[in-house]
Amino acid sequence: MAAAGSGEPGEMALPKDCQEPVCLIVLGMAGSGKTTFVQRLTAYLHKKNSPPYVINLDPAVHEIPFPVNIDIRDTVNYKEVMKQYGLGPNGGIVTSLNLFATRFDQVMKFIEKRQKNCQYVLIDTPGQIEVFTWSASGTIITEALASSFPSVVIYVMDTSRSTNPVTFMSNMLYACSILYKTKLPFIVVMNKTDIIDHNFAVEWMQDFETFQDALNQETTYVVGVSAVAGTGLDDFFVQVSQAAEEYQRDYRPEYERLRRTLAEAQSKQQKEQLDRLRKDMGPVTLESGSTGFDDLELGPSDLILTRGNVDVEEEEIDSDTDDIDHQTTEESQEEPAFRNFLQETKVQYHSRNSKK
Ligand SMILES: Nc1nc2c(ncn2[C@@H]2O[C@H](COP(=O)(O)OP(=O)(O)OP(=O)(O)O)[C@@H](O)[C@H]2O)c(=O)[nH]1
C-alpha cells in the first residue's frame, strides 16, 4: 500500500514497456473528493498531452465536471430503475450498477479499441463506497479490468476528516478491507491537503508509537458492568457525567450553531412560501372581498385552516346542495324500481280479478 498526498504533481512516468493503459479505479468514502480528484487528474493528463479514457460508474451523480467517454447514466436510468423495481436510492444504485455490469464486456471492447491512444483509464465510482466494493457488480467490473489491463486501486481519503486517531484508524481499516478484497496495487490518496497537511497521518502510519500517543489522548469511555448483578453502575455514571461535560464543552456549541443555521433556513423558506402564496392568492382575495393581505399575519398552515373555516351560512348552503344532489341521485336510481313494483302489482291485480 502506498500513501500519497494530493497537490504535488510529479513527473508523469509509466514503465517503458507498458503498452497498455493503466486503469485507475478511484474509490473512497462519500465526499472524500473522488470526483474532484478524477477531474483534477483529467485536467493534469490533458495538460501533459495524454488525455485519459474516463468512465463514470456513479448512476446517481447530478453533474460530472469533466468530459467522460463512458457514462453509466447513458445506459441505465437510475430514477426509472428505482421506480420500476420499487427501490430506494441505495437499492437503485446497486441495481443500476448490476445492470451495467452485465454490459461491461462492451466497455472492455471500447477500452481495447482506445488502448493505443490512451495511457490511462480513469474510473470514478459511486459515492456509497460499499455499493462498489462489496457488490457482485463491483467485483465483476474490477476483475474484468484487472484481467486485461494493469489496474490500480486509488483510495481517496478526506485528510481533514481523519485527524481523529479513531476516525483515521477506521478509515485505514476500511482501506485494508478493500486492499484484501481487490488484491490489487493500492494507493492511498490523502486528499484535501490544502486544509490540513497529511504528514501527521503518514507519521501515524509509519510510527506506531506516535499513533499510540495520539490514541491515548483520545477520550474513550469504557466501563465494565453486570446488568444482572448490578455491578459497575457507579463507574458507569461517573463516565456519563464526564461524557456530559464533554458534550457541553465540545459538542453543544456545534449543535447550537447547527440549530441556528437550520432555524434561519426554515424561516427564510417560510417567508418565501408566504410570499409565493400571497402572489398566488392576490386576485382571489380581491374577488372574495377580503380585507387584503395586510391583516393576514398567518403562516401557510394557518391559511389552510382559515380557508376551511367557511361562514355558517355558506356551510348550510353547501350542505343543502349536497343533500339535494344525493336525493336526486337516489330518486333517479329508485324510480325504475318503483315503476317495476307498480307494474308487478298491476299484473297481479289483473290476474286476481280475471280469476274471479
Ligand atoms: N478543500 C478541498 N475540498 C475538496 C477537495 N477535493 C474535493 N473537495 C470538496 O469536497 C466535496 C466533495 O467532493 P466530491 O469530489 O464531490 O467528492 P466525492 O467523493 O466524489 O463525493 P460523492 O460522489 O458524494 O462520493 C466538494 O465540496 C469538493 O469541492 C480538496 O482537495 N480540497
The ligand as an SDF file (V2000), in Angstrom:
LIG
                    3D

 32 34  0  0  0  0  0  0  0  0999 V2000
  -10.7000   21.9210    0.2810 N   0  0  0  0  0  0  0  0  0  0  0  0
  -10.8260   20.9040   -0.5360 C   0  0  0  0  0  0  0  0  0  0  0  0
  -12.0490   20.4700   -0.8650 N   0  0  0  0  0  0  0  0  0  0  0  0
  -12.1330   19.4320   -1.7020 C   0  0  0  0  0  0  0  0  0  0  0  0
  -11.0100   18.7920   -2.2580 C   0  0  0  0  0  0  0  0  0  0  0  0
  -11.4430   17.7750   -3.0540 N   0  0  0  0  0  0  0  0  0  0  0  0
  -12.7650   17.8020   -3.0050 C   0  0  0  0  0  0  0  0  0  0  0  0
  -13.1900   18.7950   -2.2040 N   0  0  0  0  0  0  0  0  0  0  0  0
  -14.5820   19.1540   -1.8900 C   0  0  0  0  0  0  0  0  0  0  0  0
  -15.1960   18.0490   -1.2320 O   0  0  0  0  0  0  0  0  0  0  0  0
  -16.5550   17.9450   -1.6100 C   0  0  0  0  0  0  0  0  0  0  0  0
  -16.8400   16.5560   -2.1370 C   0  0  0  0  0  0  0  0  0  0  0  0
  -16.1070   16.3860   -3.3330 O   0  0  0  0  0  0  0  0  0  0  0  0
  -16.5290   15.3300   -4.4390 P   0  0  0  0  0  0  0  0  0  0  0  0
  -15.4790   15.3460   -5.4640 O   0  0  0  0  0  0  0  0  0  0  0  0
  -17.9340   15.5470   -4.8790 O   0  0  0  0  0  0  0  0  0  0  0  0
  -16.4530   14.0320   -3.5680 O   0  0  0  0  0  0  0  0  0  0  0  0
  -16.9180   12.5630   -3.9740 P   0  0  0  0  0  0  0  0  0  0  0  0
  -16.1110   11.6290   -3.1610 O   0  0  0  0  0  0  0  0  0  0  0  0
  -16.9140   12.3660   -5.4370 O   0  0  0  0  0  0  0  0  0  0  0  0
  -18.4020   12.6500   -3.4650 O   0  0  0  0  0  0  0  0  0  0  0  0
  -19.5360   11.5320   -3.6590 P   0  0  0  0  0  0  0  0  0  0  0  0
  -19.7560   11.3750   -5.1320 O   0  0  0  0  0  0  0  0  0  0  0  0
  -20.7190   12.0820   -2.9210 O   0  0  0  0  0  0  0  0  0  0  0  0
  -18.9990   10.3390   -3.0110 O   0  0  0  0  0  0  0  0  0  0  0  0
  -16.7960   19.0410   -2.6350 C   0  0  0  0  0  0  0  0  0  0  0  0
  -17.3520   20.1340   -1.9810 O   0  0  0  0  0  0  0  0  0  0  0  0
  -15.3940   19.3740   -3.1440 C   0  0  0  0  0  0  0  0  0  0  0  0
  -15.2790   20.7050   -3.5700 O   0  0  0  0  0  0  0  0  0  0  0  0
   -9.7030   19.2790   -1.8980 C   0  0  0  0  0  0  0  0  0  0  0  0
   -8.6610   18.7930   -2.3140 O   0  0  0  0  0  0  0  0  0  0  0  0
   -9.6950   20.3410   -1.0340 N   0  0  0  0  0  0  0  0  0  0  0  0
  1  2  1  0
  2  3  2  0
  2 32  1  0
  3  4  1  0
  4  5  2  0
  4  8  1  0
  5  6  1  0
  5 30  1  0
  6  7  2  0
  7  8  1  0
  8  9  1  0
  9 10  1  0
  9 28  1  0
 10 11  1  0
 11 12  1  0
 11 26  1  0
 12 13  1  0
 13 14  1  0
 14 15  2  0
 14 16  1  0
 14 17  1  0
 17 18  1  0
 18 19  2  0
 18 20  1  0
 18 21  1  0
 21 22  1  0
 22 23  2  0
 22 24  1  0
 22 25  1  0
 26 27  1  0
 26 28  1  0
 28 29  1  0
 30 31  2  0
 30 32  1  0
M  END
$$$$
